[in-house]
Amino acid sequence: MVAFWTKSQESQEVEMVAGNDVEMESHADNATVESHVDPKKQREKERKKYFESRIHSKYVRIFLAIMWIASVAVFFFWLIPASIEYQKGLKNPSSSVSTESIPDVPVPRVLICNWNQDNTGDHSCNYCNITLLSCIETKHNTNCADRWIHTPKVTPWGIFDCYTFNDEKDNVSLSSDIGYAGSVATLWSVPPPPVSTFSREGAQVSFFVNNGSLISNNTIYTESRFAPFRLDTFYSLQYVQIQHTEQGAEDIPDEFYYQTVNSHTNLIVNTSNPLARSTHYIGISWGLQTLSKKVIIYKTDFTLENFFGDFAGILGALVGISAQKLAGSLPIFFYSIVYRTLHPTEDYWR
């Protein structure tokens, strides 16, 4: 019995000694771990934790909110005048002018009318008519009177006596001669109006591109080229093309017409001829300035693409918003609502 107690006591003492040894080893291990912690990393960890606590502070949030409001205000300050400029660009397109050399130029269709209109109703105006006396193509000295057609123009305000040259819609002729060498010279007779009337003396001249379309009767009232009597008026023609490339005008066809520069010289007639004493003569000639085509292109300087490009650039520079960033913020914002914290959203947009 004594031996059993002694043995049991010895086993308890052994266990106590073993427990003390384990406890001492545990303290030793903790001391070893603590001794292996890098103080520099520990300080870095503490600074990072402090920084995160400060960056989400109330004052920083207020500052960022003010900056956001200011950026959005500046963005709209740019957006309003940019929108106005875009609308102005649509209404007032700019133009550019260039010159293109071509081997030949279409021969114009010419309309010549007496200035005075017959508004008597019974065609009794004896000074409203005009008569073609001669037509000469200078280069070959050939008669071209047969290329004129008598085409009176009826308007709501009266009848104009007119002739049309080169009205061959199915046979558009071309010319490769410029200046006087390629000119056409015509001579016209116009009766003088009575002195008691307030009437004009002379003819009006219109040049059209022979594209097969009809000449409107109301064209008479849009013409600004006039040939006075007793003078030979020479018109230098410049072929012009207008292209509409401005936004919203893609379906407008190109326009073609002739610009003119006129000059005058005295017209000498045989005064011994009885007809010369009873009528007024008018000389009208024309020729090409150059074998070229002036191209006028209308365009929109500030297009819709330019507007959206500037819009996206300003939006990204001031507010920091792009399509990808906006798409990436949606799941973050969703989970911010679910977990009731805006820190991830703030960090994403910061």
Phi and psi in degrees as a GROMACS rama.xvg file:
@    title "Ramachandran Plot"
@    xaxis  label "Phi"
@    yaxis  label "Psi"
@TYPE xy
-63.5245  -38.2232  VAL-2
-66.5049  -39.4857  ALA-3
-64.9912  -42.3613  PHE-4
-64.3996  -40.7094  TRP-5
-63.8391  -39.9491  THR-6
-68.5949  -38.9434  LYS-7
-66.2453  -40.4579  SER-8
-64.6077  -37.8503  GLN-9
-65.4958  -38.5347  GLU-10
-66.912  -36.9332  SER-11
-65.5668  -40.215  GLN-12
-64.028  -37.7843  GLU-13
-64.3574  -41.8479  VAL-14
-64.853  -39.7554  GLU-15
-64.2254  -41.5078  MET-16
-63.9771  -41.0046  VAL-17
-65.2828  -40.2708  ALA-18
-63.4608  -41.7257  GLY-19
-62.7817  -38.555  ASN-20
-63.7113  -40.9457  ASP-21
-64.5928  -42.5227  VAL-22
-64.5648  -40.0783  GLU-23
-65.7949  -38.5453  MET-24
-65.8647  -37.2511  GLU-25
-64.0375  -45.0033  SER-26
-62.9041  -35.2784  HIS-27
-67.0771  -40.2031  ALA-28
-64.4369  -43.4134  ASP-29
-61.5747  -40.6989  ASN-30
-64.0765  -36.3975  ALA-31
-66.4489  -42.2946  THR-32
-62.8236  -44.9587  VAL-33
-64.1738  -33.4817  GLU-34
-71.8994  -20.1564  SER-35
-91.8891  -6.3175  HIS-36
-69.7251  128.134  VAL-37
-78.7026  118.37  ASP-38
-59.704  -33.2645  PRO-39
-66.2156  -43.4299  LYS-40
-67.1034  -35.884  LYS-41
-63.047  -42.8142  GLN-42
-66.1607  -37.8087  ARG-43
-63.5483  -39.7221  GLU-44
-65.6313  -39.8576  LYS-45
-68.4322  -39.9472  GLU-46
-64.44  -40.3646  ARG-47
-63.1819  -41.5874  LYS-48
-64.6929  -38.7089  LYS-49
-67.9954  -40.2667  TYR-50
-62.6182  -43.2916  PHE-51
-64.0341  -34.8249  GLU-52
-70.7882  -32.9492  SER-53
-80.097  -34.8094  ARG-54
-68.6381  -22.1518  ILE-55
-101.799  19.4086  HIS-56
-75.3824  168.295  SER-57
-63.3477  -40.0224  LYS-58
-68.5449  -39.0593  TYR-59
-66.6447  -39.7689  VAL-60
-63.1857  -41.5215  ARG-61
-62.9462  -43.0816  ILE-62
-61.8545  -45.7494  PHE-63
-65.3617  -36.4155  LEU-64
-64.0929  -40.9009  ALA-65
-63.4806  -41.8828  ILE-66
-65.0075  -38.8855  MET-67
-62.5075  -46.0254  TRP-68
-62.3763  -42.4688  ILE-69
-64.4818  -41.7119  ALA-70
-64.7626  -42.7508  SER-71
-65.0304  -38.3248  VAL-72
-63.9344  -43.7576  ALA-73
-64.3709  -37.2346  VAL-74
-61.1718  -46.9271  PHE-75
-70.331  -28.7533  PHE-76
-63.0105  -33.7394  PHE-77
-79.8182  -37.364  TRP-78
-64.8752  -40.377  LEU-79
-64.8294  -53.213  ILE-80
-65.6266  -30.5437  PRO-81
-65.6026  -37.9565  ALA-82
-66.1617  -39.5777  SER-83
-65.0801  -41.4601  ILE-84
-63.7502  -37.8965  GLU-85
-64.2754  -42.5946  TYR-86
-65.6159  -38.3537  GLN-87
-65.1395  -37.9018  LYS-88
-63.269  -33.6927  GLY-89
-69.2499  -37.2488  LEU-90
-82.6509  -28.8678  LYS-91
-127.923  78.2133  ASN-92
-68.589  152.931  PRO-93
-89.4241  173.59  SER-94
-139.844  152.945  SER-95
-129.384  146.541  SER-96
-121.692  132.628  VAL-97
-139.303  163.615  SER-98
-120.756  130.245  THR-99
-118.704  122.855  GLU-100
-73.8656  136.147  SER-101
-134.276  151.048  ILE-102
-70.2674  -29.8035  PRO-103
-152.783  160.806  ASP-104
-122.659  139.845  VAL-105
-59.4218  136.175  PRO-106
-70.0101  130.856  VAL-107
-73.0626  156.723  PRO-108
-93.2731  129.215  ARG-109
-117.455  134.904  VAL-110
-120.227  121.692  LEU-111
-122.919  127.8  ILE-112
-132.968  153.343  CYS-113
-66.1337  138.88  ASN-114
-58.4256  -36.616  TRP-115
-86.3989  137.328  ASN-116
-102.729  146.475  GLN-117
-91.0683  103.659  ASP-118
-115.622  25.8314  ASN-119
-77.3098  -25.2079  THR-120
91.7065  -25.4149  GLY-121
-117.008  15.131  ASP-122
58.2547  38.3419  HIS-123
-96.4445  4.34351  SER-124
-74.5131  111.558  CYS-125
-90.5897  3.77994  ASN-126
-122.527  15.5438  TYR-127
-101.583  -0.859951  CYS-128
-95.9811  167.457  ASN-129
-141.138  142.685  ILE-130
-128.825  130.932  THR-131
-80.1397  124.945  LEU-132
-98.1113  -39.8323  LEU-133
-159.671  155.409  SER-134
-145.098  123.385  CYS-135
-128.438  129.073  ILE-136
-86.7227  114.235  GLU-137
-62.3221  -41.8665  THR-138
-59.1706  -45.2342  LYS-139
-106.697  1.19822  HIS-140
52.943  45.1479  ASN-141
-106.74  151.736  THR-142
-78.5762  130.246  ASN-143
-122.346  21.0075  CYS-144
-64.12  -27.1102  ALA-145
-74.0598  -6.71156  ASP-146
-90.5141  2.6497  ARG-147
-100.556  140.382  TRP-148
-123.427  131.965  ILE-149
-74.2645  113.665  HIS-150
-133.268  81.8301  THR-151
-59.9981  143.802  PRO-152
-110.521  120.112  LYS-153
-96.122  124.27  VAL-154
-124.873  165.774  THR-155
-61.7272  -15.7792  PRO-156
-107.056  1.78024  TRP-157
147.283  -176.333  GLY-158
-113.115  130.201  ILE-159
-103.085  133.258  PHE-160
-85.6216  118.627  ASP-161
-136.132  160.012  CYS-162
-130.236  144.842  TYR-163
-119.185  132.459  THR-164
-107.225  140.762  PHE-165
60.1476  49.6185  ASN-166
-95.4379  35.1086  ASP-167
-90.8555  97.51  GLU-168
-68.1815  -28.7136  LYS-169
-97.3333  1.28172  ASP-170
-138.479  82.5809  ASN-171
-82.0116  115.188  VAL-172
-91.4145  155.852  SER-173
-120.875  157.403  LEU-174
-132.615  138.131  SER-175
-116.499  15.5841  SER-176
-111.618  140.819  ASP-177
-119.302  164.029  ILE-178
66.0953  -149.419  GLY-179
-66.371  -30.8567  TYR-180
-62.6027  -32.834  ALA-181
-106.482  20.2446  GLY-182
-86.1485  164.521  SER-183
-120.71  127.281  VAL-184
-113.211  129.436  ALA-185
-127.208  154.789  THR-186
-129.97  132.74  LEU-187
-126.483  154.035  TRP-188
-117.473  126.991  SER-189
-129.207  123.652  VAL-190
-63.9806  140.568  PRO-191
-71.7694  138.048  PRO-192
-74.1926  157.78  PRO-193
-61.1422  148.855  PRO-194
-65.2406  -29.5639  VAL-195
-75.843  -8.11097  SER-196
-102.27  153.344  THR-197
-95.1407  82.9968  PHE-198
-128.336  161.228  SER-199
-96.1012  154.2  ARG-200
-119.462  115.211  GLU-201
144.752  -161.419  GLY-202
-138.574  159.061  ALA-203
-113.039  145.821  GLN-204
-124.862  132.677  VAL-205
-127.789  139.849  SER-206
-119.24  132.633  PHE-207
-131.385  152.625  PHE-208
-78.3254  129.257  VAL-209
-80.0061  83.7414  ASN-210
-108.179  13.2828  ASN-211
90.0401  -6.79718  GLY-212
-82.1699  159.157  SER-213
-80.2194  150.114  LEU-214
-88.3444  120.567  ILE-215
-67.5128  143.418  SER-216
-64.3958  -32.4801  ASN-217
-75.5162  -3.03513  ASN-218
-59.7387  -26.0615  THR-219
-55.0276  -38.0294  ILE-220
-87.8617  -1.77305  TYR-221
-107.476  2.46515  THR-222
-85.5232  143.436  GLU-223
-127.177  9.84738  SER-224
-103.727  121.108  ARG-225
-128.843  145.078  PHE-226
-117.811  113.595  ALA-227
-77.0826  159.096  PRO-228
-76.8139  163.315  PHE-229
64.8689  12.5579  ARG-230
-131.717  151.672  LEU-231
-102.233  111.101  ASP-232
-96.4381  122.889  THR-233
-107.202  127.45  PHE-234
-107.257  121.848  TYR-235
-92.0647  124.622  SER-236
-103.121  136.619  LEU-237
-119.388  121.62  GLN-238
-74.5666  130.483  TYR-239
-130.166  139.702  VAL-240
-123.824  135.16  GLN-241
-113.297  126.375  ILE-242
-114.006  133.38  GLN-243
-105.471  106.327  HIS-244
-114.265  5.7794  THR-245
-68.2954  158.466  GLU-246
-64.3743  129.65  GLN-247
89.596  -1.43607  GLY-248
-119.277  26.0208  ALA-249
-65.5158  -25.2876  GLU-250
-91.0039  -2.16929  ASP-251
-77.3811  123.556  ILE-252
-71.015  160.132  PRO-253
-66.1742  147.6  ASP-254
-109.765  144.815  GLU-255
-130.617  136.219  PHE-256
-159.559  -178.348  TYR-257
-119.857  127.788  TYR-258
-87.5988  145.197  GLN-259
-127.975  146.364  THR-260
-126.774  123.131  VAL-261
-110.774  153.546  ASN-262
-138.782  161.14  SER-263
-127.973  149.044  HIS-264
-141.219  154.755  THR-265
-64.2418  142.345  ASN-266
-104.762  116.131  LEU-267
-99.0299  125.796  ILE-268
-123.354  162.264  VAL-269
-79.6873  102.675  ASN-270
-73.4616  -10.0811  THR-271
-77.5341  -13.835  SER-272
-75.2351  127.969  ASN-273
-57.9328  -31.8059  PRO-274
-65.7764  -32.3403  LEU-275
-67.4544  -24.4658  ALA-276
-86.3503  -11.7813  ARG-277
-115.071  6.09301  SER-278
-144.951  169.42  THR-279
-112.369  133.678  HIS-280
-98.0078  144.039  TYR-281
-132.021  125.733  ILE-282
-101.279  129.397  GLY-283
-132.535  121.823  ILE-284
-132.577  158.236  SER-285
-153.882  155.682  TRP-286
-161.615  169.094  GLY-287
-83.5857  141.172  LEU-288
-71.0954  -54.8808  GLN-289
-144.939  163.676  THR-290
-88.5362  72.7131  LEU-291
-151.448  166.297  SER-292
-127.711  123.235  LYS-293
-84.2948  125.177  LYS-294
-110.401  120.344  VAL-295
-109.148  118.829  ILE-296
-111.564  120.101  ILE-297
-92.6135  133.036  TYR-298
-145.379  160.061  LYS-299
-97.5834  117.163  THR-300
-70.1185  -41.8708  ASP-301
-109.808  88.4813  PHE-302
-82.232  175.548  THR-303
-64.6821  -35.112  LEU-304
-64.9157  -41.0747  GLU-305
-62.845  -40.7917  ASN-306
-62.9999  -47.8869  PHE-307
-69.6943  -31.1547  PHE-308
-63.9724  -46.7203  GLY-309
-66.6726  -37.0191  ASP-310
-59.4793  -48.6991  PHE-311
-66.8394  -38.229  ALA-312
-65.576  -46.4274  GLY-313
-66.6924  -39.7401  ILE-314
-62.5252  -40.7864  LEU-315
-72.0561  -37.6442  GLY-316
-72.6884  -39.8197  ALA-317
-90.689  -43.5824  LEU-318
-103.191  -18.4795  VAL-319
75.2963  29.5693  GLY-320
-107.458  131.594  ILE-321
-135.832  169.525  SER-322
-63.1162  -42.2514  ALA-323
-68.1391  -41.1812  GLN-324
-68.3389  -37.4103  LYS-325
-65.7587  -40.7952  LEU-326
-66.141  -39.0168  ALA-327
-69.6465  -21.3192  GLY-328
-79.1709  -18.133  SER-329
-63.2414  -51.5904  LEU-330
-65.0926  -34.4915  PRO-331
-65.4284  -42.2352  ILE-332
-65.8307  -36.8025  PHE-333
-61.9921  -48.4199  PHE-334
-72.2373  -24.4686  TYR-335
-64.7427  -36.8644  SER-336
-71.8559  -41.3311  ILE-337
-61.6793  -45.2471  VAL-338
-95.3436  5.91007  TYR-339
56.7902  49.0187  ARG-340
-148.404  136.283  THR-341
-100.159  3.17461  LEU-342
-59.523  -44.8117  HIS-343
-61.9518  -39.0963  PRO-344
-66.5196  -42.0026  THR-345
-62.5632  -43.3106  GLU-346
-64.7249  -34.9394  ASP-347
-69.202  -40.8509  TYR-348
-90.0972  -6.17989  TRP-349
